[in-house]
Amino acid sequence: MEKRIRVGDIMTRNYVHVKPNTALIDCAKEMIKKRVGSLIIKEGDELKGIITEKDIVWALTKKKADFGSILAKDVAARKLITIKPDTGIEEALQKMNRSKIRRMPVVSNKKIIGYITLKDIVKFMPSIFQENREFERIREEEDKIQRSSAASKGKFTEDLCEECGNFDILEKIDGRMICESCKDIM
């Protein structure tokens, strides 16, 4: 009988963290120094948020204030998806896929005790990576077929988003052509 591998067995215990009032520029420096793509925002043992490279890039392009005056808490993800340490890694992977995230804080008794990323799971179970790549390739091909069909019917436009500048499928909202990601943020 195979032993069930739990999140707590492979999570990162020494995760990189900052306080909510840390300047965004200092967060970026910390990410570079520690070679990580995200930081946990916490006070004491209480989880306050997560800040990623994407959040920093977004703040650089969208916030009108001086980059040095923006705080981590101002741009951190508000909706936090967490997981318990006794959860199996297969379930953790499913939760990440459903939520379209690559990292999750590990919480026990309302206190953050670790951090798990897709990279942690792939390091431990490399076969998952190959399976996920195949599913992703299939999903991408299905998306191409749907876009091609919808484009021929004139339902959408592919171009540069007026909000974030990414090339994507656009919708006209408030007189501007924006992508699905920017639409969700609004």
C-alpha positions in Angstrom: 0.0 0.0 0.0 1.4 3.4 -1.1 1.7 6.0 1.6 -0.2 9.2 0.9 2.1 12.2 0.5 0.8 15.3 2.2 1.4 19.0 1.6 3.1 19.3 5.0 5.7 16.7 3.8 6.9 18.8 0.9 6.0 22.4 1.7 8.6 25.1 2.1 8.9 25.9 5.8 11.4 28.8 5.4 9.3 30.9 3.0 10.2 34.5 2.3 7.9 37.0 3.9 7.4 40.7 4.4 5.1 42.9 6.5 2.1 44.6 5.0 3.6 48.1 5.2 6.8 47.1 3.3 7.4 49.4 0.3 6.8 47.6 -3.0 10.4 48.5 -4.2 11.7 46.7 -1.1 9.5 43.7 -2.0 11.0 43.6 -5.5 14.5 43.8 -4.1 13.8 41.0 -1.6 12.4 38.8 -4.5 15.6 39.4 -6.5 17.9 38.8 -3.5 16.1 35.6 -2.4 15.4 34.5 -6.1 11.7 33.9 -5.5 8.7 34.9 -7.5 6.4 35.7 -4.6 6.3 36.8 -1.0 4.0 36.0 1.8 2.7 39.1 3.6 2.2 38.4 7.3 2.1 40.0 10.7 3.2 37.7 13.4 1.9 34.3 12.3 -1.2 35.8 10.7 -1.4 35.6 6.9 -2.3 39.0 5.3 -1.7 38.4 1.7 0.6 37.3 -1.1 2.5 39.4 -3.6 3.8 38.1 -6.8 6.1 39.4 -9.6 2.9 39.9 -11.7 1.5 42.2 -8.9 4.7 44.3 -9.0 4.7 44.6 -12.7 1.0 45.6 -12.6 1.7 48.2 -10.0 4.5 49.6 -12.1 2.3 50.1 -15.1 -1.0 51.0 -13.5 -0.4 52.9 -10.3 0.1 56.6 -10.7 1.9 57.1 -7.4 5.6 57.0 -6.9 6.8 53.3 -6.9 8.6 53.9 -3.6 5.3 55.0 -1.9 3.3 51.9 -2.8 3.0 49.4 -0.1 2.8 45.6 -0.3 -0.7 45.6 1.1 -1.9 48.0 -1.6 -1.3 45.5 -4.4 -1.4 42.1 -2.7 -3.9 39.5 -3.7 -7.0 40.0 -1.5 -8.6 36.6 -2.1 -6.4 34.1 -0.4 -6.7 30.4 -1.2 -5.0 28.3 1.4 -4.5 24.7 2.2 -4.0 22.5 5.3 -0.8 20.6 5.8 -2.5 17.2 6.1 -4.0 17.5 2.6 -2.7 15.1 -0.1 -0.6 16.7 -2.8 -2.9 15.3 -5.5 -5.7 17.3 -3.9 -3.5 20.3 -3.6 -2.7 20.1 -7.3 -6.4 19.9 -8.2 -7.1 22.9 -6.0 -4.3 24.9 -7.7 -5.6 23.9 -11.2 -9.2 24.8 -10.3 -8.2 28.2 -8.9 -5.6 28.8 -11.6 -2.9 29.5 -9.1 0.7 28.3 -8.8 1.3 28.8 -5.1 -0.7 28.4 -1.8 0.0 29.3 1.8 -0.2 26.3 4.1 -2.3 27.2 7.2 -3.0 25.4 10.4 -5.2 26.8 13.2 -5.4 30.1 11.3 -1.6 30.4 11.4 0.7 30.3 8.3 3.2 27.4 8.7 4.5 27.0 5.2 4.1 27.6 1.5 3.6 25.2 -1.4 4.2 25.8 -5.1 3.7 23.9 -8.3 7.5 23.8 -8.5 7.6 21.9 -5.1 5.1 19.4 -6.3 6.8 18.9 -9.7 10.2 18.4 -8.0 8.7 15.7 -5.9 6.5 14.1 -8.6 8.1 14.9 -12.0 5.6 12.6 -13.8 2.8 15.2 -13.0 4.7 17.7 -15.1 4.5 15.6 -18.3 0.9 14.8 -17.7 0.1 18.5 -17.1 2.0 19.5 -20.2 -0.1 17.2 -22.4 -3.4 18.4 -20.8 -2.3 22.0 -21.3 -1.4 21.3 -25.0 -4.8 19.8 -25.6 -6.5 22.7 -23.8 -4.5 25.2 -25.9 -5.6 23.4 -29.1 -9.2 23.5 -28.1 -8.9 27.2 -27.3 -7.4 27.8 -30.7 -10.3 26.0 -32.4 -12.9 28.0 -30.3 -11.2 31.3 -31.1 -11.0 30.5 -34.8 -14.7 29.7 -34.8 -15.7 32.8 -32.8 -13.4 35.0 -34.9 -15.1 33.9 -38.1 -18.4 34.9 -36.6 -17.1 38.3 -35.5 -17.6 37.7 -31.8 -14.3 39.1 -30.6 -11.0 40.8 -31.5 -7.5 39.7 -30.8 -5.2 42.7 -30.3 -3.2 44.6 -27.6 -5.2 45.2 -24.4 -5.6 49.0 -23.8 -5.3 48.3 -20.0 -2.3 46.0 -19.6 -0.8 45.9 -23.1 -0.9 42.1 -23.5 -1.9 40.6 -26.8 -5.1 38.7 -26.0 -8.8 38.3 -26.8 -10.5 41.6 -26.2 -13.9 42.8 -25.3 -15.2 46.4 -25.6 -15.9 47.7 -22.1 -16.6 51.3 -21.3 -15.4 52.3 -24.8 -12.0 50.5 -24.4 -10.8 47.2 -25.7 -9.6 45.1 -22.7 -8.7 41.5 -22.1 -10.4 39.0 -19.8 -7.8 39.4 -17.0 -8.2 43.2 -16.9 -12.0 42.8 -17.0 -11.9 40.5 -13.9 -9.8 43.1 -12.0 -12.3 45.9 -12.8 
